[in-house]
Amino acid sequence: MNSINTSIIKLALDEINKQFARGAKIESPETASDFLKLNLATESDECFAVMFLDSKNRVQEFRIMFRGSVNYCNIYLRSIAKSALELNSSAVILSHNHPSGDPKPSDADIQLTKTIERGLAIFDIKVLDHIIVGNSCASMRELLEW
């Protein structure tokens, strides 16, 4: 990709990120997916990110919390809980990319989501969804009907 295209993409991404700055309301998995795809789809290694939300599902902050290799990333519940508590979040949307392009959740993805959901519930923080970004996005909430 030439430097002009890269600059245009960076400017567009910066503008989109501004729209999702503190206060933007997440009203559907599609709204979250559009934002997450732009932020995670181009990553060559697996990244795990969290969108922290207030009690009205407004974005407080988006953070790429962990980076890994092409097909694995270590995730630490403690770090997610600490950030959510520091921000006084009521809910989170988890996300990560699959550099392979296939957004289908693995058994490990499903187990991780359940573990994080149970852990954050102790602090009355809801996991609204876990969106996997590949060539398209997969909402685990919709796929698994949890």
C-alpha positions as CSV (number, residue, x, y, z in Angstrom):
1,M,0.0,0.0,0.0
2,N,1.4,3.4,-0.9
3,S,1.9,6.2,1.6
4,I,-1.1,8.2,0.2
5,N,-3.5,5.3,0.8
6,T,-2.1,4.7,4.2
7,S,-2.5,8.4,5.1
8,I,-6.1,8.4,3.9
9,I,-6.9,5.2,5.9
10,K,-5.3,6.7,9.0
11,L,-7.3,9.9,8.7
12,A,-10.6,8.0,8.1
13,L,-9.9,5.8,11.1
14,D,-9.0,8.8,13.3
15,E,-12.4,10.4,12.3
16,I,-14.3,7.2,13.1
17,N,-12.5,6.9,16.4
18,K,-13.5,10.4,17.3
19,Q,-17.2,9.5,16.7
20,F,-16.8,6.7,19.2
21,A,-15.1,8.9,21.7
22,R,-16.6,9.0,25.2
23,G,-20.3,9.3,25.0
24,A,-21.2,7.5,21.8
25,K,-24.0,5.0,22.4
26,I,-23.7,1.4,21.3
27,E,-27.2,0.4,20.2
28,S,-26.6,-2.9,18.4
29,P,-24.0,-5.5,17.6
30,E,-23.7,-4.0,14.1
31,T,-22.7,-0.6,15.5
32,A,-20.0,-2.2,17.6
33,S,-18.9,-4.5,14.8
34,D,-18.4,-1.6,12.3
35,F,-16.1,0.2,14.8
36,L,-14.3,-3.0,15.8
37,K,-13.7,-4.2,12.3
38,L,-12.0,-0.9,11.4
39,N,-9.8,-1.1,14.5
40,L,-8.9,-4.8,14.5
41,A,-9.2,-6.3,11.0
42,T,-5.9,-5.1,9.7
43,E,-3.9,-6.4,12.7
44,S,-1.6,-9.3,11.6
45,D,-1.4,-10.8,15.1
46,E,-4.3,-11.6,17.4
47,C,-5.4,-8.7,19.6
48,F,-7.9,-8.7,22.4
49,A,-9.8,-5.4,23.0
50,V,-12.5,-4.2,25.3
51,M,-15.0,-1.5,24.8
52,F,-15.9,-0.1,28.2
53,L,-19.5,1.2,28.6
54,D,-21.5,3.2,31.2
55,S,-24.9,2.3,32.4
56,K,-26.6,3.7,29.3
57,N,-24.2,1.7,26.9
58,R,-22.2,4.8,26.0
59,V,-18.6,4.3,25.3
60,Q,-16.2,5.3,28.0
61,E,-13.1,4.0,26.4
62,F,-11.9,1.5,23.8
63,R,-8.6,-0.3,24.6
64,I,-6.6,-3.0,22.9
65,M,-5.6,-4.8,26.1
66,F,-3.5,-7.7,24.9
67,R,-1.5,-8.6,21.8
68,G,-0.3,-12.1,20.9
69,S,0.8,-14.1,17.9
70,V,-0.9,-15.1,14.7
71,N,-3.4,-17.5,16.4
72,Y,-3.2,-16.9,20.1
73,C,-3.2,-14.2,22.7
74,N,-2.9,-14.4,26.5
75,I,-5.9,-12.8,28.2
76,Y,-6.0,-11.8,31.9
77,L,-9.3,-11.3,33.6
78,R,-7.6,-9.3,36.4
79,S,-6.5,-6.6,33.9
80,I,-10.0,-6.4,32.3
81,A,-11.6,-6.1,35.8
82,K,-9.1,-3.5,37.0
83,S,-9.7,-1.3,33.9
84,A,-13.5,-1.7,34.2
85,L,-13.4,-0.7,37.9
86,E,-11.1,2.2,37.3
87,L,-13.5,3.6,34.6
88,N,-16.6,2.7,36.7
89,S,-18.0,0.7,33.8
90,S,-21.3,-1.0,34.0
91,A,-20.8,-3.2,30.9
92,V,-18.2,-4.2,28.4
93,I,-18.1,-5.5,24.9
94,L,-15.2,-7.9,24.4
95,S,-13.6,-8.3,21.0
96,H,-10.6,-9.9,19.3
97,N,-9.5,-10.5,15.7
98,H,-8.8,-13.8,13.9
99,P,-5.9,-12.9,11.5
100,S,-6.9,-16.0,9.5
101,G,-10.0,-14.1,8.4
102,D,-12.5,-16.7,9.8
103,P,-14.6,-15.1,12.5
104,K,-16.1,-18.3,13.8
105,P,-15.6,-18.6,17.6
106,S,-13.4,-21.5,18.7
107,D,-14.2,-23.6,21.8
108,A,-11.4,-21.7,23.6
109,D,-13.1,-18.3,22.6
110,I,-16.4,-19.6,24.1
111,Q,-14.8,-20.8,27.3
112,L,-12.8,-17.5,27.7
113,T,-16.0,-15.5,27.3
114,K,-17.8,-17.5,29.9
115,T,-14.9,-17.1,32.3
116,I,-14.7,-13.3,31.8
117,E,-18.5,-13.0,32.1
118,R,-18.5,-14.9,35.4
119,G,-15.6,-12.9,36.8
120,L,-17.0,-9.5,35.9
121,A,-20.4,-10.5,37.2
122,I,-18.9,-10.4,40.7
123,F,-18.4,-6.7,40.3
124,D,-21.9,-6.2,38.6
125,I,-20.3,-5.6,35.2
126,K,-22.1,-7.1,32.3
127,V,-20.5,-8.7,29.2
128,L,-22.9,-7.5,26.5
129,D,-21.1,-9.3,23.7
130,H,-17.9,-10.8,22.4
131,I,-17.3,-9.8,18.8
132,I,-14.8,-11.7,16.7
133,V,-13.3,-9.8,13.7
134,G,-12.2,-11.5,10.6
135,N,-13.2,-11.0,7.0
136,S,-16.5,-10.2,8.6
137,C,-17.7,-10.0,12.2
138,A,-19.3,-12.6,14.4
139,S,-21.3,-11.6,17.5
140,M,-21.1,-14.4,20.0
141,R,-24.3,-13.1,21.6
142,E,-26.2,-13.7,18.4
143,L,-24.4,-16.9,17.3
144,L,-24.7,-18.6,20.7
145,E,-28.0,-16.9,21.8
146,W,-26.6,-16.6,25.3
